[in-house]
Amino acid sequence: MADHVLEVRMFGNFSVRKGDKEINDNDNRSRKVWLVLAYMIYCRSRSITQDELVGLLWNDTESSSNPLNALKTMFHRVRSSLNQLDSTAGHSLIIRRDGNYTWNPDVPFFFDVDEFERLCRAGSMAQDDAQRLDNYLQALALYRGDFLQKLSSEAWVIPISAYFHNLYIHTLPEALSLLEEREQMDQAAELCRSAIVIEPYNELIYQHLMRDLLALGQQREVISIYEDMSQLLFDNFGIMPADESRALCREAVRTVNDRAVSMSTLREQLREPDGLSGALFCDYDFFKVIYHAEARAVARSGDAVHICLLSVTDAAGEELAKRSLDRCMENLQELIRTSLRRGDIAARCSVSQYILMLPQANYENSCKVCDRIVRAFFRQYPHSPAKLHFTVQPLEPNT
């Protein structure tokens, strides 16, 4: 970019650069200075009255005894900041005319906001996939964070930020799909990683990333990403990953040897680590597979197998506060593991429930097992606000 061209960026950090000199909004003491400068640049197509600027800077709860004089002082500070780029920049970029202020329309400058919108539109209108992808990738590279992040509470910033964020969210999957169609999985994965920084709770982005990594043969990375996402969603919203995410994780954990192996090698791979006692805890998706296998076996043998659902609520039967629920579920999991036999199986099936499978246990014994767990919990945690409920039913044979 030519040295004489001003470069303005408002996605993420707000900065103004000319040549090798830059000013940015990392100085929190100058918030109002950056507010005025951002407003002047974004509204550069029109003159801005002093009254409008006074209303921008000082609301009803933060008035100034002499607002016009305070406004002059503020513009002196704005111009002094711009003069760090060039000794005359403050007065050449901001013009005062007829009592109003305006951004100099004759000064050429690059504006990431305008360029982002232009590239997104050009991509959507392109007839050629290669051109469409090129435009999208250039646009997404400009989006380093939401519009004016440090001024995000300002009333005029909120709708603009929402508009550009939605445009980003619409453009991202379009670019990812084009990359994946071309089998450019490395680039797609890198784009996903950048997007997760901006959209950390968007599960669809994680799903794209997991699919891309699976295609690249990076199964362990897929499992790690799934676990991080699962923890993030649960900690912040108390929800579990969607079926599609769990299916991708299941695909990643499938171990297939890349060459023929001996029976002794297989036995070694299948052996459970030593020192583990109590019930086998597994992911709910794997619990379902074990359930299906047990249902087939029961259909042949006629053995008694029961499943138990342990639910956690508050005293009124409503959902516990998240902090209390997290602590309760963690404590209950360890208690279930140590209270059951090695042949029993357990899994967390919702944010507030565990499901147990008790082979070779009749209905009465299964109820006693659950009752024992409940009583042990309250002996160990007498001040817990939780109330535990259980339901026992026979496993249905697969006929």
N, C-alpha and C positions, 0 to 999 in steps of 0.2 A: 504494500500500500504506500502511495507517494507520501513523502514527509510533510507536504503542505496540506494534506487531507486530514481533517479531524476525524477521529475514530471514537464513536460513542457506543457503549454497551450498557444495556439495562437488564439483561437476563442474568440473574444471579447477582453478583456484585455490580454496582454502578461505577463505571469508570469513563474518563475522557482522556484520550491520548492524542498527542501530536508529535510525530517523529519518535524520539526516544524518551520523551517526557510524558508522565502520566499522573493524573490525580484520581483518587478513588474514595469511596465512602467508608473505608475502614476506620476513619476517624469519627467515632461516635459523638464527639463533642460538637461536630458541625452538622447535625442532623437537619436543622432548618435550612442551612446553606444548600445541602444536597436536595432537599425538598423543592426549594425555589428553582434550582438549576434543572432538576428533572421536569418540573412543570413547564418551564420556559422551553425546553427542547421538545417535549412531547406535543405541546400546543404551539409549535413554531409557525403554523400557518396563519396565525391571527395575532392581533394586538391584545394585550392583557391589561386590563385596567388596574389601577392601584387598589380600588375597593375589592376586586376579585382576589388580589394577592393578599390583602389584609385578612380577608375571610379564610384564605388558605392557611395562613400562618397563625392566626390568633382567633380561636373560637370563643364562645361565650364564657367558658370557664377559664380561659387564659387570655384575657384582654390586655391591651397596652394603653397606657394613659395618653400616649401620643403616637398613634399607629403609623401616620405618614412619615414621621421622623424615624421611627423604628424601622420602617420599610426601607428608607434611604440607607440606614446603617446596614441592614441586611444585604442590600445590593452591593454596598461597598465590600462586604465580606465575600460575596459571590464573585465579584470581579477580581478581588485579590487572589482568590483560589485559581481562577482561570489564568491570571497573569503568571502562574507558575509554569504554564505551558509556553507562554510567549509574553513578553513585557506589555504588549498592546492588546492581548486577547480579551481581557475583561471588557474593554470598551468597543472592540470591533465585533464581538459576538453578540453582545446584548445592547440593543439600541433603545434609547428613551426618546419618544416623540409624542408631542401633544399630551404630556402627562402620563402616557401609557408606555408599557414595556413590550418589546418584541425581540425575538431571536433573528439575527441577521440572515435573511434568505439567500444572500449572495455568496455565503461561505460554503464551499463544498464539504460534505462530510459523509462518512459511512455510519449508518445507524443499524445496529444488529436487529432491532425490532422490525424495521421496515423490510430489511433483507430477508429475515425469517419468513415473514408473511408472503413476500413476493415469491420466494422459492417454493413454499408450500403450495401456492396457487399454480405456479408453473408446473410443478410435479403432477398435480391433479389433472391438469389439462393436457399434459404430454401424451402423444399418441404412441411413442416408442417406450418400451419398458426400461431400456437402458437409460434413456434421458430422464424418465420419471424417477428412477432410483437415484441417479446422480443428484437431481434437485432435492429429493427428500433427504439424502445423506448430508448434503451441504446445509440444509435447513436445521436438521437435528444437531449438527455440530455447533451451531450458533446458540442453541438453547442450553445454557449452562446452569440454569435454575429459573425459578419463577420470576416474573417481571417485578423489578424493584423490591427484592425480598426484604430489605431493611426498612422499607416504607410501606409494607404490606397492609398496615392498619389504616392507612389514609383512605378516605371515602372515594376519592377519584381513582385510586390505584386498584381497588378491589375488583370492579367489573372488567377492567383492562387485563388484569392478571388472570382472571377466570377465562376470558376469551382466548388468550394465548396459550394457557395451560390446556384447554380443551383442544385447540388446534394441534398442539404437541401430541396429546394423547390419541388424536385421530391419525396423525401422520406416522407415528411410531410403528404400529402394527402393519401399516401398508409397506413401509420400508423393510421390516423384518420378513414379511411374506415374500417380497421380491428377492431378498438375499437368500432365503431358504429354498425358493424355487431354483435358484442358480447354484445351489449347494455351496454357497459361501458361508459355511457355518461358523468359521473363526470370526469373521466380521460381524455376523449376526449376534454371536455370543458377546462380543465386545460391546456392541451397541446395547444389548440388554443390561450389561453390567453398569454402563453409564446411566441408563434409564432408571435402574433400581435406586440409584442415589437420589434421583429427583422424585421417583414414585415408589417409595419403599414398601407400600402396602398393596400394590397392584399385583394380584396373583397371576394374571394373564401374562405379565412380563416374565415372571419366574417360570411359568410353563414353557414359554418360548425358549428361555435359557436352558432349561432341563432337556428339552427336545434337541436343541443344537448340540449340547454336550454329549448326549447319548449318541448322536450321529458321529461325533468325533471320538467316540470310545472312551469318554472320561466318566465312567460310572461312579467312581468314588466322589468326584466333584458334584455330581447330581445328588447323591445322598446327602452330602454336606449342605448343599444349597436348600434342599427340601427340609432338613432339620432346622436350619436357621430361619427359614420362612415360617415353618410351623410354629416355632417358638415365638417369633415376632407377632404373628397373627393372634396366637393365644394370649400372649402377655398384654397386648394392646386392645383386643376386641373380644377375647374369650371365645374365639371360633376355631374350628378345625379346618385344615386344607380341603379343597374341593376334591371330588372323585377323580377328576382328570389329573390333578397333582399327585394324588396317592398312586394312581396307576403308573405314572412316570417313575415314581420312586420304586415301585415294585419291579418295574422293568430293569431299573438300574441295579437292584440287589440280586437279581438272578445271576448266579455264578455258572458259567459254562467254560469248561476247560478247553483250551485251544488245540489240544491234541489228545489222543487216546491215553488213558491212565489205567493203572492196575487197581485191583480190588483193594489192596492194602492202602493205596493212596486215597481212594475214595473213603474208606473207613476212617482214615485219619482226618479227612476234611469234614466228615459228618460227626465226629466225636464232639460232645459238649464239653466246654472248658471245665476243668476240675474246680471243686470248691463251691459250686453253686448249689444252694439248698432252697427248699420251699417251692412255691408254684412257679411255673414257666410264664413269664410276662412277655407279651409280644404286641406288635402293632395290630390294630383292629382288623385290618385287611387280611393279615395272616391268620388271625383268630377265625375268620370266616372260612378260610381254606381248611384249617384243622377241623372246624365244625362240619364241613361237608364230608371230610374223610371219616369222621366219627359217625355221622348219620348213615353212611354206607355200611360201616362195620356193624352198627346196631341193628340194621335191617336184617343182617345175616345171623348175628349172635343172640339178639334179644336181650342183651345186657342193659342194666339200668344206668342211664346217664342223665344228669340234670344240669340245667343252666340257671344261673342266678344273676339277677340284676340288682346291684347296689347303687342307690341314688342318694345324693346329698342335697339337702335344702336347709332353709332356716327353720326356726321353731314354728312359723306360720305356714310352712309348706311352700314358701316362695324361694326364689333364687338367692343364694348368699351373695354378699358383696364380694367383688372379684378378689380382693386381697385375702379375705377369710377363706374363700373357696380354694384359691391356689394352695394355701397352707394346709387346708383340710385334705385336699386330694393327694398332695405329696405324702402326708402322714399316713393316709389310708392305704396308699399303694404299698408302702413298706410293710404295713401291718398285714395286708392281704398276702403278700409274698411269703412272709414268715409263718403265717397261720395255716396255710394250705400245704398239702402234700406235694411231693415232687411230680406226681402224675397229673396234678391239676393245672389248669391253664387259665390265665386271666389277661384282660386287655381293657384299656380305657376306650369306651365307645362313644362318649360325648364329653363335654366340658365338665359335667357334674356326675358322671356315672361310670362304674366298672361292670364288666360282664365276666362271669366265672363259668368254667366248665368243670364239672365234678364227675369223672368217670367212676363207675361202680359204686354209686351212692344213690340210695333211694330218696324219695321225697322227704321223708321225716329227717333223715340224716343230713340232707342238704340244707333244710331249714335250720337245723341245729348248728351247722357250720356257719351260716350267715349270722345267726343270733350270737354265736361266740365271737365273731369278728366285731359286731356292733358293741357288745358289752366290753370287749377288750379295748376298743377305741375310746370309750368314755371313761374307762379306768385310767387309761394312759393320758387322755386329754380332757380332764373333767370340766375345764372352763371353755371348751370349744363352743361357738355359737351354732354349730351344725347339728342337724338332725338327720339320722341315717334311716333309710327305708330299704327293704329288700323284697323281691318277688322271685319265686322259684317255680320253674316249669320243667317238664320232661323234654329232653331232646327229641325232636320228631324224626323218626327213621326215614331214610331216603328210599322210598318204594318206587 
